[in-house]
Amino acid sequence: MTVTKIISDHPETDPKWWKEAVVYQIYPASFKDSNNDGWGDIKGIDSKLEYIKELGANVIWICPFYDSPQEDMGYDIADYEKVWARYGTNDDLFNLINRAHGLGIKILVDLVINHCSSEHAWFKEARSSLDNPKRNWFIWKAPKGFDSTGKPIPPNNWRSFFGGSAWQYDESTGEFYLRLFAKGQPDFNWENDETRNAIYESAVGFWLDHGVDGFRIDTAGLYSKQPGFPDVPIINPGLDFQNADPGSLNGPRIHEFHKEMNKFMRDRVKDGRELLNVGEIPYGTDDIYKSYTSAEENEVTQLFNFDHVTVGRKPGNIGVTDFKLSEFKDGVAAAFQFINKTDSWSTIYIENHDQPRSVTRFGDDSPEYRQISAKLLSMLETSLTGTLYVYQGQELGMINFKDWPIEKYEDVEVKGMYKMMVDEFGADSDQVKEYVNGLQLISRDHARTPFPWTSEPPFAGFTNAKEPWFSLTETFQQGINAEDELKDPNSVFHFWKKAIQVRKAHKDVLNYGYDFTFVDHDNEKLFAFTKKYGEKLLYVVLNFSREETEFNFLEGHETHEYIFGNYPEAEVDTSSSKLKPWEGRYYFAN
C-alpha cells in the first residue's frame, strides 16, 4: 500500500521513509560472536543481516561500538572515531554499512554526547590542571565544604542514575566534575561553543561521512542543565542524593542545542539523504515532546519517552509496585497521542537495551501463555502509530532470566545502586530486599544476555568460546532460539514477520492512523481502541489476561471485518465477542 498524501487536518500523515521504517535494535556485545572470544562483534552482525531482512526490518540501530573502557558497556566513549578493538575495526563497520545498504537496510548508530569516557583525550587534558584550555569543556565545581572527617561535600544533592552523588571528586585538582552516570562518564559542558563544535565534528560528522542514515541520540534531554545547579526536591526520603531530573532534564537551552546540531547534520550530508534522528527524552509534557519533534523546528524526527515502560516502578528504580492495565494503556498512548493533528512524529517500542523482556513485564511468561502473550504484544506494537522498533530477541518472545543472585548481574547501574542501598540501609534491610526482588522484573540485564541462535549447549550458537562475557538466559533449550523458531511456522518469530507484513499492507491506518480513542478504558483485562485514516476505522481488541474476556462490537457499524489475530484463524469465531486468553484481533468497522 502506498501513502502519497497528507490528510489535511493531520500533518503527521506526511509520508516519510523514516516514519514507515521497522527498526531492529542490536546490542553488539550480545548479538553474535564471529571470532570466539566470547563477545559479539561487527562481523557477527554482518553475518546475520539476512536474518534481520527476513524478519521484515529495514533499519538497524547498533548500540555503541566505539573505543571504550566499557565501564557502562560502551556508553563511555574514549574515541568517537574508532571501533572498539574487541568489536572489530573501522573497516568492518564500513563494510557492514555497505553490505546492509546493498540489502536495502539502513544503519543508525548511537550518539552518546551528554558525556564521554574519562579516558577520552579531551577529558585527560581537562583534568590535567585548573587552567588547561579544555577545562571548561566539562562541568567542574569546588566542594560545598568539608565534613568533620575532611571529606569534600558535593556541590549539590543530585544523584547519579547509577547511585550515589552525581559529582566525582578529582584529587589532583581539588574540584568535583559532574557525571550523571558512572564515575568514568564526565558530562560535557554544552554551554561552551568550542565543545559543541568539537562534538559535532567528531561524533556526528565522521559517521555521516561514512554513510550512516541517522542517529539514536542518547539522553537527548540532558545537555542543558539548570543555571546555578540548584538542589533538587527530595522524593526519596532517607537517601542523601535525589533524582537529578528537575535540574538536568529539558533545560533552558536544550532546543537551541538540538537545532544547531540538526543544522550541522543537514549541512554535512551532501547526497540528499534524509536522516532518522530519534532522541531519548524520557519524561515531559505533550508540549515538550512536540517542541522536540516538530518538523518545522528541525530538532529530532521522533523520540522515545518512558511513560509506558516505567509503570509500576518506584521513583529512582528502587523497587516495583503493582500497576493497573489502565495505567499501562495511558503510558502507551502517551508515546504517540501528542502527535495527533501536528507536524510531529514518535516511536513505538516496548523493549530495548535499558528495559526487561516485555513478555515477563507486560505479558505472561509461563510455558502455557508465553507464546500467545508475546504475539499479543506484537499485535499491540504493530497496530500503533509511529516508527516501529524491535529489540533483538523480542521477535523470539524471550523472557527474563529467573532467580539469579545479585552477584550474577553485570549492569553498572545495578552494582552502583545495590552498593548505595546497602550502605544506606544494610544488606539485610527490607529496602535492599525490595530492590533485589524488583530487579527480577525490571533490570536491564534481562535484555543484555547473549542471543540464542540455536538450542545447542553450552552457549546456543552465540559463541564457541570457553565462556561468553555474560551468562545466557537458560530458556534457549526450551524452544526460545532462532533456529527452532525459524523452522516452526507457529513460532513467535514467524508471527512477528506476519505482523510486520500486515502493518505494511495496511500502513495507512496501522502506521499513520490518527484520532486514537480508547474503548472501555477502565477495563482491567481488555486493551481496546479505534484509529482512523480517511474513511477507514480500525478497531483493535486485545485481551491482557488468562481469562476469557468479552468485548463489545462498535455501535453504529453494520459489519466488523476481521483482519488479523494471534490465534490460528481456524480456531477463531470472528463474529464472537469473546476473546480467549491473551487473544487479540484487528477489525475494520464498516
N, C-alpha and C positions, 0 to 999 in steps of 0.2 A: 504494500500500500504506500502511495506517495502522498505526503502532506506538502502542499505547494503554496498555501496562502495563510495569511493571518486572519483569524476571526476578529472582526472589527473591535469588539469590546474586550478582547483578550490578547494584548500584545505578547503575552508569554507563549502563544502558539506560533510565533515566528519560527519557522523550521531552521534548525542548525544541526550540523553533524554531531556536535558535542552534546546536544540535548537527547539525541537518539542513541548515543553510544551505550554499549554494555561493557563496563569496565571490570576487568578481573585483577584483583589486587594480589601481589606476590610479596611474601616476606622472605627475602633471598636466603637467609641462614637456614630456613626450614623447608625449602621447596624441593630441590633436587641436587644431590652431591654428584658431580661428574668425575672427581679425581680421588674419591675415597679418603678424604681427610676428616670426614665427619661433619663438614659444613656444606650447606648448599652453596651454589655459585652461579656465575653468569652463564657459563656453558651448560649448566644443568637447566636453567631457564630456557635457553636456546633449544635444548633437546626436547622440550615439551610444548613448543609453540603449536604444533598440530593438535595436541590435546585441547589446548585453550580455544583454538579455532573451531574444533568440533563441538565444544560446548555452545558456541554461538557468541562468545565475546569478541569484540573488535578493537579493544583498547586494553593495554596492560599498564597498571600502575605498579612500579617497583619501589619498595621501601628502600631506605638509604643503603647505598653500596659504596659510599665514599671511604677514603682512607680515614681510619678512626681507631682510637684505643679501645672502643667497644664498651665503655662504661655504661652506656644506655643503648646497646645494640645498634650502633651506627648513627643514632641521633645526636652524637657528639662528634662533630666533623673536624678533622685535623687538616684536610686539604680538599677543597670543593672540586678540584680539577683532576683528581686521581682516584681510581678504583682501589678499594682495599685489596691488598695482595691475596688474601685468603679467598676473595670472591673472583679473582682473575686480574685481567689487565684492561686498560682503556680500550685497546683494540678488540678485546672480547665484547665489550659493551657496544662499541661502534658496529661490530659485526651483527650483534643481536638486533640493534635498531634497524639495520639494513635488511636483515632477513625477515624481521617482523613486518616491515613496510612491504616487502615483496609478497607477503601473505595477506595483505590488507589489514594489518593490525598496527595501530598507533601506539606510541610509547609515552607515558607520563613518568616523571621522576619526582622524588620527594625533594622539596625545597625547604631546608631547615636553616632559617636565618634569624630567628629570635636570639639564638645563641650559637656558639661554636664549641669546639673542644678546648680545654686549657692547654692542649698540645699543639694547637694551631699557632703558626709562626706569628700571627698578629697579636695573640694574647701573650705569648712568651715575651715579645717586645714590650707590651703594655705593662707587664708586672715587673719588668727589669728595674724600673726606677720611677719615682714620683713625677719626674719631668720628661719621661720618654714621649716622643711625638705621638705615639699610639695610645698613650694612657687614656685619653678621652674617647677612645673607640669603645670603651667598656664603661660600666657604671660603678664608680668607686665612692665609698663614704667612710669617714672617720668613725670610730666607735662612739656610741652614745655616751659611754663612760666605761667604768670597770667595776666588777663586783668585788666582794670582800676578799676574794682569793686572787684578785688581779686579773681575772679573765675578762677580755673585752666584751662589751654588751653590743649586740647587733643594732643597727640604726633604726629599725622598726620591728613590728611584730608579724611581718609577713612570713608565712610558712612555705617552704618548698613543696612542690607537688609530690616529692618523694620523701617527705618527712623532715622535721627539724627546721631550723631557720633557713630562710631564702638567701641569707648573707653568709659568705665564706671569708673567714679572716685570713689575710695574707701576711704571714710573719715578716717577710722580707721588707715590706713597705709600710706595715703598721696600719693598713686600711682593709675594710671589707669590700668584696665585689659581689654584686647581685648575681644570683644564679637561681632562677625559679625552679630549676630541675636538679640534676645531680651536681655534686661539688665540682666536677670537671666540665661543667657546661655554663661558662660565664655568659651572661646576657650582653648583647651588643647595645651600645648607646646610639639609638636611631635618631637622636636629636642632632647628631654630628653628620653634616653633609658628606664629608670625606668618607666616613664609614659606610654610609648607604651606597655611595657610588662604587666603592670597592666591592661591596657585597654583590651589587647588580652585575658587575663585570665578571667576577669570578664564579659566583654560584648560579647565575642566570645566563649571562651571555655565552659562556663557554659551552653550555649544553644546548642552547638554541643553535649555536653554530654547528653543532654535531647532530642536529636533526630531530631533537625531541619535539613532541607535539603538545607539550604543556606541562604543568606542574601541579602536584598536590602540595599546597602551601601549609606547612606545619605551623601550629599555634599562631595562625594568621591574625588573631585579635590581640596579640600581646606586645607589639612593638612599641606602642606609645603608653608610657607609664604616667600615673598622676603626678603632676608637678609637686615637688617637695617630698614625695614618698611618705605620705602620712600613714599612721597606723590604720589598720582595717578593723571593722567591727568584730566582736567576739561571738562566734557562732558555735564553737566547741569549748564550753567552759571546762576548766581543768587542764587545758593544753596551753603551753607558753606561746605557741605561734598559731596563727589563724590563716584561713584560706585567703590567698593574696588577690583573688579575682577583683574585688572592688577597687584595688589600687593599680591593677596591671591590665585588665581586660577592657577592650573597646575604648581606649584612652582618647584624649582630645585631638591628637594629630594622626590617628590611625588611617583615616580615609585619605588624607593628604599623601601619606606614605604609599598606600596602595595605588593611588592614581599615578604617582611618579614612577613606581615600578612597572605598572602596566604599560605606560608610555614607553619606557625603556624596552620592554619586550616587543611592542609593536614596531618600534623603530629598528630593532635589531633583526627581525625576521624579514628577509629580502625576497622570499619566494611566494609571498601572499598567503601562506597557510594561516588558518585561524586556530588559535590555541584554546585548549581546555585548561582553565585555571580554577581549581577548586580549593577554597580556603577553609581551614579548620577554625570555625567560630563557634565555640561550644554553647554559649549562652547569650541571650539578648532578647530584645523585644522584636515584634514584627517589623517595626520601623528601622531598627538597627540592621536586621537581616536584609531588608530591601535596600538600605543605603549601601551595603557591600556589593550587592548583586545586580543593581540596576544597569541595564545595557547602556543607558545614556551616560552613566558615571564612569564607565571603564575602570573597574577595580578588579573583581573576580567574576567569572561566569556563573559560579554556583558555590554553595557552601555546605559543610557538614555541621549540623548542630546536634546536641546531645540529649534533647528533651526525652526522646523515647528510650534510649539505651540506658538512661540513668534512673528510670523509675524504680522505686524500691531500694535505692541506695541512700545511706545516711550521709549527711554533709561530710566532705573530706574523704569519702570512700572508706569509712572506718567501720562499716557493718551494713547489713541489709535488713529491710523490713518487708512485710507482705505488701503487695500492691494490688489494686483492682484492675480488671481488664479495661475499665473505662478510663483509668489514668494512662494506661499504655496507649489506648486509642488516641487520647488527646495529644500525647507525646508524638506519636506517629504523624498525626495531622499537622502538628506544628512544624514538621520538616518541610512542608510544601504549601500549606494554605496561604502563607503570606505572599506567594507569587500571583495569586488569582487577580486577574484584571490589571496586572502590572507588566513592566518590561524586565522583570527579574526571573530567575530560574533557580532550581535547587536540586537536591540529590535524594535518592532512595537507597538506604543501606540499613543493615541490621547487624552486620558483623564487620570487624576489621581487626587489625593487629593490636588494638587497645581494648577490645571487648571479648567477653567469653563467647562460647558457642551458643548460638541463638536457640537451638533445639532444647538445650538444657535450661536456658534462661526464660524463654518465652513459649516453648513448645512442651513436649513430653518425651524425655529421653529413655523411657522404659523400652525394653525389647518389643513390647506389643505395639507401641504407638510411635516409636522413633521415626520410622519412615514416613508414615502418613502425616505426622505433625511437621516434619521437615518439608514435605510437599506443600502443606498448607502455608507455611511461612514463605515459601517460594511464590505461591499464588498471591499472598499479600503484597510482596515486593513488586512483582511484575504487573500488578494492577494499578499501581500508584503513579502519580505524575512527577516526573523528574528524571535525571540521569541515573541509570541503574548500576549499582556496584555490587559485585560478588567477591567474597573473600575466599582465598584458597582453602579447600576442604569443606566450605559451605555447600558446594554442589554435591558433596558426598553425604551430607547430613551428619557431619562429625559432631561429637558431643564432648562435654568437659571430661577431663580425667577425674578419677574418683579417689577420695580419701588419701591424697598424698600428704605426707608430713611436711611441715614448714621448710625443712631442710632441702626438699627437692625443688622448691621454687627457684627460678633463675632471675626473675624480674628485679631490677634495681629499685623499683617503686616498692615492691613487697619487702625487700630487705631493709630499706630505709624506714618505711612506716612501721614494720614489726619492731625494729630496734627502738624507735621513738615511743611506741606504745608500751614496750617492756620497761624502758627507762622511766616512763611517767607513772605506770600503774602496777608493774610487777608481772613476771612471766605467768603466774597462776591466777591473775586477776580475771574478773568477769569481762572486763573491757578487751583484754588480749584474746580470750577465748572467743568472744563475739567477732573480733576482727578475723581470726583464723578461720572460723566457721564461714564467715562471709566470703572468704577467698575461694571456697569450694564452688561458689556460684559466680563470682564477678571478676576474679583475677584475669588479667590479660594474658597470663601464661597459658591459659587453656587454648588460645588461638595460635600459640607460637611453637607447639610441638611439631616435630618433623612430619612432613606429608606422607601419608601411607599409599604408596604406589601399588603394592601387592600385599598378599596375606603371608608372605614368606618371612619366617623369623630369621634373625632376631630384629631386623630393622626395616622390614616392609618395603624393600626396594629403594628406600631413600638413600642408603649408602651401603657399601661393603666394608666400611672401616670397622675397627675394633669397637668403637663407641662413637655415637653421634654427639654433637655438642649439648644436646638436651634430650631428655627421655621422650619416648613416643607415648601417645595415648594408647592404652592397651587394647582398644577395640579393633585394631587393624585385622585381627584374626576372626572377627565376628561379622565379616562382610562389609565393613566400612573401609574400603580401599578402592583405588581407581580401577585396577584390573578386574576385580569381581563385578563392580558396578557397570563397567563398560560392556560386560558380557550379558548382563541382566537387563532386559528391556523394561522391567518394572522398577528399576533402581531409582534412587533419588537423583543420581546424575542424569539419567535419561528423562526424568520428569523436568528437571531444570532446563535441559535442552529444549524440550517441547514447550515449556512455559515461555522461554525466550522467543521461540518461533511464533507463538500465539501473540506475544506482545508486539512483535514486528508486523505480523499480519493485520493487527488492529491498532496500529500505533497512533492513529488519530485520537481515539478515546482512551487507550491504555497509557500511552506515553504523554500525550498532550491534553488529556481530558481536563475540564475545568468545572467550577461550581461544585466541588466536593461537598457532599452533605451526608452526615451520619443518619442512619436509620436505627431507631431503638438504641440510642446511645448508651443508656444506663443498664442495658442487658449485660450481665457479667459472664455470659457464655458466648454471646454472638457478637462478632465484629462485622457490621453490615453498613454499606454506604452506596450512594449513587454518584456518578460523574456524567458530564455531558461533553459532546463535541458535535456542533452543528445540530442535526436532527437526531443524533444518536443519544440514547440514555443507557448507560451501563449500570447494572445492579450487581453488586458483589456481596455474597453472604459466606461467612467463614465461622465455623464452629470451633471455638477455642476451649474445648473441654472433652472429657472422656465420655460424657453422657450424650444420648440422643437429644437433639435440640431442635425446636421449631422456630421457623421464621414466617413472616407474612409476605406474600407477594404484594407488589405495589398497587395501591388503589388507583383506579382510573386508567389502567393499562389492560387492554384485552388479552395480550399474549406476552409471555416471557420466553424468549428464545435462548435455549441453553447453548453456551459457547464452549465452556471448558470446566473441568473439575479435577480433583485429585484422587477420586476413586475410579476404577475401571468403568467405562460407560455402561457396560452390560449389567453392572451392579447398581446403577443409579436410576431411580424413578424421577426424572427431571420435573415432573408435574407435582411431585410431593413436596410439602413444606417441611418435611422432617429431614434433618441432617444427621448423618452418622457421626460417631466420634471423630473429631478433627477433620471433618469434611468441609470442603469449600466448593463453591460454584460461581461461575460468571454467567450472567444473563444479559441479553438486550431486551429492555422493556419497550413494547410497541403499543 
